Amino acid sequence: MQNSKLNPYLNFSGTASEAMEFYKSAFGGTMTMMTYKDGGMPHKPEEYGKIMHAMLETPGGITLMGADVPEGWENVIGTNVSISLSGDNDEELTGYFEKLSQGGTVQEPLKQAPWGDKFGMFIDKFGVRWMVNIAGE
């Protein structure tokens, strides 16, 4: 079992691929990217090429994640960052989701995602955006 990790998650309006490549050129490291089409998300065909999830892992231990927000979702420059909790400890991470989302707004309930993990999103009662991803079997 790995430890849970806390990472920044950046949101973009169609420029996630370019931005993440830019950050990779600055930090180095290994990057993975998945489009909405690759991830099986039922968004509009014109969004299939947008980035559903990108992750840059650097030699220095920095993990930076990002995505293009779907059409219709708010994306305000300056407040387009979420905190991402991830790992494989279902009990621990589910507990964080339940505790931190109390009094807030759940945007995506914590449930099985198309990529095999459990995933959920919420805005806590202080307006902070959170994402929780629990690695699948």
N, C-alpha and C positions, 0 to 999 in steps of 0.2 A: 504494500500500500504506500502510495506517495503522500507527501504532505500537501495540504491545500496551498494554492498560490493566489496572490492578489496582484492583478495587472491592470494597467490603463487600457481602455478600449475606446478607440477614436471612431467617430462617425463622419462620413463624407457624403456629398451629394453628387456621385458619379465620378469622383476623382480618387477613390480608394487605391486602385492599382498604381496609379502614378505616385500618389503620396507614399504608399508603403515601399515602393521601389526607391524613392528618394531617401526614406529613413534607412533602408538597407544600405544605400551607398554611403551614408554617414556612419552607421554603426557596424556594418558588416554582418555576417551571420547567415542563417538559413531561414528561408521564408517558404511558407505554403499559402496558397490562395485557392479559394473555391468560389465559383460564380453561383448565382441563384439557380441557374439551370443545372449545374453540376450537383447542387445540394437538394434538388428535387422540390424546391419551394414553388408554390403555385402563384407566382407573381406574373404580371403581364409579360408577353413575349419581348417587348422592348426593354425589359429589365433583366432578361436572361444573362446578358454579358456583364452586368454589374457584379461587384464583389459582395458575396454573402458573408464571407469570413476570410480574413488574412491574419497570419501570425508570423512575426519575426522574432527569432530567438538568436541572441547575440553571443559571441564568445565570452563576453564579460558578465553574462547572466541576466541581461535585460530581456524581458519579453514584452513586446508591443503588439497589440491586436487592433484590427480595424475592419470596417465594412462600409458599403454604400447603403444608406437608409432607403427603404422602399418608398416609392411615390406615395405622397399623402402623409408621411410621417414628418414631424417637426424636426428640423436640423438647423439649429441656430449656432453660427460660428461663435466660439467662446464658451458655449455650454454644450458642446457636442462630444463630451467625454463621459464614459460610464466606467464604473469599477467592476471588474470581472473576477469572480471567485471561481476557481476551477480545481479539480482533483478527482480522486476516485473514491473518497470516503463518503458514501451516500448518506449515512446517518448525520455526520458532521455538517455537510454542505446543505442538506435538507433542513437541518436545524437553523443554520444561518439564514436561509431563505425565509423560513417561517417567522423567525424573530425580527429580522430586519425589515420585512415587508409589513409588519403590524402597523396600522395607522396610515399606511401608504396606499399606493395604487398598483395593483398587479397588472402588468401589461401582457405578459405571457405566463400562464401557470406553469409550475415546474412539472414537466411531463416528458415522455419519450419524444425525441426529435428525429427527423429523417436521417440524420447522420449516425444514429445509434446511441447517442448519449442522452441523458436527461438534461433539459434546458429550461430555464425560466428567466423572466425579466420583470423588474418592478422599479418604481420610483418611491423612495422612502418618504417618511413624513416630513423630512427636511428638504425634499426636492432633489436628493442625490439619486442618480440613475445607477442601478445594479443589474448585473447579469450573473447567473449561476449555471455552471456547466459541470455535470457529474459524468465522468468517463464511463462508457458502457463496458460490458464484459469483454 
